[in-house]
């Protein structure tokens, strides 16, 4: 069906280019999300544990980590992407292409996920923590067996939000040659005035985002 549309509405991009761009976007989102969830979850859990009144309050760790998260989140992605170019080039030996885009995407999404995880865990009733303490649960057991299961529905919704934000960031990464659907929109839809190419990229992003949001809502409702 995609071939029929490309024949019916001609554009400068080929089917192979479009599929390659979609694959690059999937790679950027998947890898960045996986690493971001790991780092972000650790950040969020640490913020919840060390905050004043938390299970293991530690003002020094909480203030420093909270400060780092706030500073990172205050930077728009396109500025962050350019600002850490030297670090990106040192880490992956290049400053362009899909591998180079993954580095700033991880730096961008990790604090965001951390704040989302913190918000989800803080929604858990304090009675759950009291119950865990009364059973003699360790800090790890309290988090793994009590807090995370209770916050599962909220976490799914927040991770859905993070995925959609990450897709938007990958589109912006196309402005610096990172590849993906955003790169097609910039190089063909904008620079070459190819309205059909822009239409394809916009429709693709809308379909993907709507699908992910619907799936996230379904899973959150099920696990709640």
DOLUM-633837 format. One record per residue (C-alpha): residue number from 1; x, y, z. Coordinates in nm, 2 decimals. Each point is the difference from the previous one (the first is absolute). Layout:
<bases>
+-----+--------+--------+--------+
!   n !      X !      Y !      Z !
+-----+--------+--------+--------+
! NUM !      X !      Y !      Z !
...
+-----+--------+--------+--------+
</bases>
This chain:
<bases>
+-----+--------+--------+--------+
!   n !      X !      Y !      Z !
+-----+--------+--------+--------+
!   1 !   0.00 !   0.00 !   0.00 !
!   2 !   0.29 !   0.24 !   0.08 !
!   3 !   0.13 !  -0.06 !  -0.35 !
!   4 !  -0.34 !   0.10 !  -0.15 !
!   5 !   0.00 !   0.32 !   0.20 !
!   6 !   0.35 !   0.09 !  -0.12 !
!   7 !  -0.10 !  -0.06 !  -0.36 !
!   8 !  -0.33 !   0.19 !   0.04 !
!   9 !   0.16 !   0.30 !   0.18 !
!  10 !   0.36 !   0.03 !  -0.14 !
!  11 !   0.27 !   0.13 !   0.22 !
!  12 !   0.38 !   0.04 !  -0.01 !
!  13 !   0.05 !  -0.26 !   0.27 !
!  14 !   0.00 !  -0.37 !  -0.10 !
!  15 !  -0.16 !  -0.29 !   0.18 !
!  16 !   0.34 !  -0.13 !   0.12 !
!  17 !   0.09 !   0.35 !   0.14 !
!  18 !  -0.33 !   0.01 !   0.18 !
!  19 !   0.03 !  -0.34 !   0.15 !
!  20 !   0.37 !   0.06 !   0.09 !
!  21 !  -0.11 !   0.33 !   0.18 !
!  22 !  -0.27 !  -0.19 !   0.19 !
!  23 !   0.25 !  -0.27 !   0.11 !
!  24 !   0.25 !   0.27 !   0.11 !
!  25 !  -0.28 !   0.16 !   0.21 !
!  26 !  -0.08 !  -0.34 !   0.16 !
!  27 !   0.36 !  -0.06 !   0.08 !
!  28 !   0.05 !   0.35 !   0.16 !
!  29 !  -0.32 !  -0.03 !   0.20 !
!  30 !   0.05 !  -0.36 !   0.12 !
!  31 !   0.36 !   0.03 !   0.10 !
!  32 !  -0.04 !   0.34 !   0.17 !
!  33 !  -0.32 !  -0.11 !   0.17 !
!  34 !   0.16 !  -0.32 !   0.14 !
!  35 !   0.30 !   0.18 !   0.14 !
!  36 !  -0.21 !   0.30 !   0.11 !
!  37 !  -0.24 !  -0.23 !   0.20 !
!  38 !   0.29 !  -0.16 !   0.18 !
!  39 !   0.17 !   0.32 !   0.09 !
!  40 !  -0.32 !   0.20 !   0.05 !
!  41 !  -0.15 !  -0.27 !   0.23 !
!  42 !   0.31 !   0.01 !   0.21 !
!  43 !  -0.02 !   0.38 !   0.02 !
!  44 !  -0.37 !   0.00 !   0.09 !
!  45 !   0.03 !  -0.27 !   0.26 !
!  46 !   0.30 !   0.17 !   0.16 !
!  47 !  -0.19 !   0.33 !   0.02 !
!  48 !  -0.29 !  -0.17 !   0.17 !
!  49 !   0.22 !  -0.18 !   0.25 !
!  50 !   0.23 !   0.29 !   0.09 !
!  51 !  -0.25 !   0.28 !   0.01 !
!  52 !  -0.09 !   0.16 !   0.34 !
!  53 !  -0.24 !  -0.25 !   0.16 !
!  54 !   0.10 !  -0.27 !  -0.23 !
!  55 !   0.09 !  -0.36 !   0.08 !
!  56 !   0.37 !   0.08 !   0.01 !
!  57 !   0.02 !   0.38 !   0.02 !
!  58 !   0.33 !   0.15 !  -0.10 !
!  59 !   0.00 !   0.37 !  -0.06 !
!  60 !   0.33 !   0.02 !  -0.19 !
!  61 !  -0.08 !  -0.27 !  -0.26 !
!  62 !  -0.36 !   0.13 !  -0.05 !
!  63 !   0.11 !   0.37 !  -0.05 !
!  64 !   0.28 !  -0.08 !  -0.24 !
!  65 !  -0.21 !  -0.25 !  -0.20 !
!  66 !  -0.30 !   0.23 !  -0.01 !
!  67 !   0.22 !   0.29 !  -0.11 !
!  68 !   0.15 !  -0.21 !  -0.29 !
!  69 !  -0.35 !  -0.11 !  -0.11 !
!  70 !  -0.13 !   0.35 !   0.00 !
!  71 !   0.29 !   0.14 !  -0.19 !
!  72 !  -0.01 !  -0.27 !  -0.27 !
!  73 !  -0.38 !   0.03 !  -0.04 !
!  74 !   0.02 !   0.38 !  -0.04 !
!  75 !   0.19 !  -0.04 !  -0.33 !
!  76 !  -0.20 !  -0.04 !  -0.32 !
!  77 !   0.11 !  -0.31 !  -0.18 !
!  78 !   0.14 !   0.17 !  -0.31 !
!  79 !   0.23 !   0.22 !   0.23 !
!  80 !   0.10 !  -0.30 !   0.21 !
!  81 !   0.08 !  -0.20 !  -0.32 !
!  82 !   0.24 !   0.28 !  -0.12 !
!  83 !   0.15 !   0.07 !   0.34 !
!  84 !   0.12 !  -0.36 !   0.06 !
!  85 !   0.13 !  -0.05 !  -0.36 !
!  86 !   0.37 !  -0.03 !   0.13 !
!  87 !  -0.10 !  -0.26 !   0.25 !
!  88 !  -0.21 !  -0.19 !  -0.26 !
!  89 !   0.29 !   0.00 !  -0.25 !
!  90 !   0.24 !  -0.12 !   0.27 !
!  91 !  -0.24 !  -0.28 !   0.11 !
!  92 !  -0.11 !  -0.14 !  -0.34 !
!  93 !   0.28 !   0.15 !  -0.23 !
!  94 !  -0.25 !   0.20 !  -0.21 !
!  95 !  -0.24 !   0.29 !   0.04 !
!  96 !  -0.24 !  -0.08 !  -0.27 !
!  97 !  -0.23 !  -0.30 !  -0.08 !
!  98 !  -0.22 !  -0.22 !   0.21 !
!  99 !   0.27 !  -0.12 !   0.25 !
! 100 !   0.09 !   0.36 !   0.08 !
! 101 !  -0.37 !   0.09 !   0.05 !
! 102 !  -0.04 !  -0.27 !   0.26 !
! 103 !   0.24 !   0.16 !   0.25 !
! 104 !  -0.19 !   0.34 !   0.04 !
! 105 !  -0.33 !  -0.19 !  -0.01 !
! 106 !   0.11 !  -0.20 !   0.30 !
! 107 !   0.12 !   0.31 !   0.18 !
! 108 !  -0.33 !   0.17 !  -0.08 !
! 109 !  -0.24 !  -0.28 !   0.09 !
! 110 !   0.16 !  -0.14 !   0.31 !
! 111 !  -0.07 !   0.29 !   0.23 !
! 112 !  -0.34 !   0.03 !  -0.15 !
! 113 !  -0.08 !  -0.36 !   0.08 !
! 114 !   0.16 !   0.04 !   0.34 !
! 115 !  -0.25 !   0.28 !   0.08 !
! 116 !  -0.29 !  -0.20 !  -0.13 !
! 117 !   0.10 !  -0.31 !   0.21 !
! 118 !   0.03 !   0.22 !   0.30 !
! 119 !  -0.35 !   0.14 !  -0.06 !
! 120 !  -0.14 !  -0.35 !  -0.04 !
! 121 !   0.16 !  -0.14 !   0.32 !
! 122 !  -0.11 !   0.30 !   0.20 !
! 123 !  -0.36 !  -0.07 !  -0.09 !
! 124 !   0.02 !  -0.34 !   0.18 !
! 125 !  -0.19 !   0.01 !   0.33 !
! 126 !   0.23 !   0.03 !   0.30 !
! 127 !  -0.19 !  -0.28 !   0.16 !
! 128 !   0.17 !  -0.24 !  -0.25 !
! 129 !   0.34 !   0.11 !   0.14 !
! 130 !  -0.11 !  -0.04 !   0.35 !
! 131 !  -0.12 !  -0.35 !  -0.08 !
! 132 !   0.33 !  -0.08 !  -0.15 !
! 133 !   0.18 !   0.13 !   0.31 !
! 134 !  -0.22 !  -0.20 !   0.23 !
! 135 !   0.09 !  -0.32 !  -0.20 !
! 136 !   0.37 !   0.08 !   0.05 !
! 137 !   0.06 !   0.06 !  -0.37 !
! 138 !   0.34 !   0.14 !  -0.11 !
! 139 !   0.03 !   0.32 !  -0.20 !
! 140 !   0.04 !  -0.21 !  -0.32 !
! 141 !  -0.30 !  -0.22 !   0.08 !
! 142 !  -0.21 !   0.31 !   0.08 !
! 143 !   0.08 !   0.15 !  -0.34 !
! 144 !  -0.02 !  -0.32 !  -0.21 !
! 145 !  -0.29 !  -0.18 !   0.17 !
! 146 !  -0.21 !   0.29 !   0.13 !
! 147 !   0.06 !   0.34 !  -0.17 !
! 148 !   0.06 !  -0.11 !  -0.36 !
! 149 !  -0.30 !  -0.24 !  -0.02 !
! 150 !  -0.23 !   0.25 !   0.16 !
! 151 !   0.11 !   0.27 !  -0.24 !
! 152 !  -0.01 !  -0.22 !  -0.31 !
! 153 !  -0.30 !   0.16 !  -0.17 !
! 154 !   0.14 !   0.35 !   0.05 !
! 155 !   0.34 !  -0.10 !  -0.11 !
! 156 !  -0.14 !  -0.14 !  -0.33 !
! 157 !  -0.17 !   0.33 !  -0.07 !
! 158 !   0.31 !   0.19 !   0.08 !
! 159 !   0.22 !  -0.22 !  -0.21 !
! 160 !  -0.25 !   0.05 !  -0.29 !
! 161 !   0.05 !   0.37 !   0.04 !
! 162 !   0.37 !  -0.04 !   0.00 !
! 163 !  -0.01 !  -0.21 !  -0.32 !
! 164 !  -0.20 !   0.26 !  -0.18 !
! 165 !   0.23 !   0.28 !   0.12 !
! 166 !   0.30 !  -0.21 !  -0.12 !
! 167 !  -0.16 !  -0.04 !  -0.35 !
! 168 !  -0.03 !   0.38 !  -0.02 !
! 169 !   0.36 !   0.04 !   0.10 !
! 170 !   0.12 !  -0.25 !  -0.27 !
! 171 !  -0.19 !   0.22 !  -0.25 !
! 172 !   0.19 !   0.31 !   0.12 !
! 173 !   0.33 !  -0.20 !  -0.02 !
! 174 !  -0.05 !  -0.02 !  -0.37 !
! 175 !   0.10 !   0.37 !  -0.02 !
! 176 !   0.36 !  -0.11 !   0.07 !
! 177 !   0.00 !  -0.30 !  -0.24 !
! 178 !  -0.09 !  -0.26 !   0.26 !
! 179 !  -0.21 !  -0.19 !  -0.26 !
! 180 !  -0.35 !  -0.12 !   0.06 !
! 181 !  -0.34 !   0.14 !  -0.10 !
! 182 !   0.10 !   0.34 !   0.12 !
! 183 !   0.29 !   0.01 !  -0.23 !
! 184 !  -0.23 !  -0.07 !  -0.30 !
! 185 !  -0.24 !   0.28 !   0.11 !
! 186 !   0.29 !   0.25 !   0.03 !
! 187 !   0.20 !  -0.09 !  -0.31 !
! 188 !  -0.28 !  -0.08 !  -0.24 !
! 189 !  -0.32 !   0.15 !   0.14 !
! 190 !   0.16 !   0.33 !   0.11 !
! 191 !   0.32 !   0.06 !  -0.20 !
! 192 !  -0.13 !  -0.14 !  -0.33 !
! 193 !  -0.36 !   0.12 !   0.05 !
! 194 !  -0.13 !  -0.35 !  -0.04 !
! 195 !  -0.35 !   0.03 !   0.15 !
! 196 !  -0.08 !  -0.36 !  -0.07 !
! 197 !   0.31 !  -0.12 !   0.20 !
! 198 !  -0.10 !   0.23 !   0.28 !
! 199 !  -0.35 !  -0.14 !  -0.01 !
! 200 !   0.13 !  -0.36 !   0.02 !
! 201 !   0.22 !   0.07 !   0.30 !
! 202 !  -0.27 !   0.19 !   0.19 !
! 203 !  -0.26 !  -0.27 !  -0.06 !
! 204 !   0.25 !  -0.27 !   0.10 !
! 205 !   0.08 !   0.18 !   0.33 !
! 206 !  -0.37 !   0.05 !   0.08 !
! 207 !  -0.08 !  -0.36 !  -0.06 !
! 208 !   0.29 !  -0.12 !   0.21 !
! 209 !  -0.07 !   0.24 !   0.29 !
! 210 !  -0.37 !  -0.08 !   0.00 !
! 211 !   0.07 !  -0.38 !   0.00 !
! 212 !   0.25 !   0.03 !   0.29 !
! 213 !  -0.23 !   0.22 !   0.21 !
! 214 !  -0.30 !  -0.23 !  -0.06 !
! 215 !   0.21 !  -0.31 !   0.10 !
! 216 !   0.13 !   0.18 !   0.31 !
! 217 !  -0.35 !   0.10 !   0.11 !
! 218 !  -0.12 !  -0.36 !  -0.05 !
! 219 !   0.29 !  -0.15 !   0.20 !
! 220 !  -0.03 !   0.25 !   0.28 !
! 221 !  -0.38 !  -0.06 !   0.03 !
! 222 !   0.06 !  -0.37 !   0.00 !
! 223 !   0.27 !   0.01 !   0.27 !
! 224 !  -0.18 !   0.25 !   0.22 !
+-----+--------+--------+--------+
</bases>
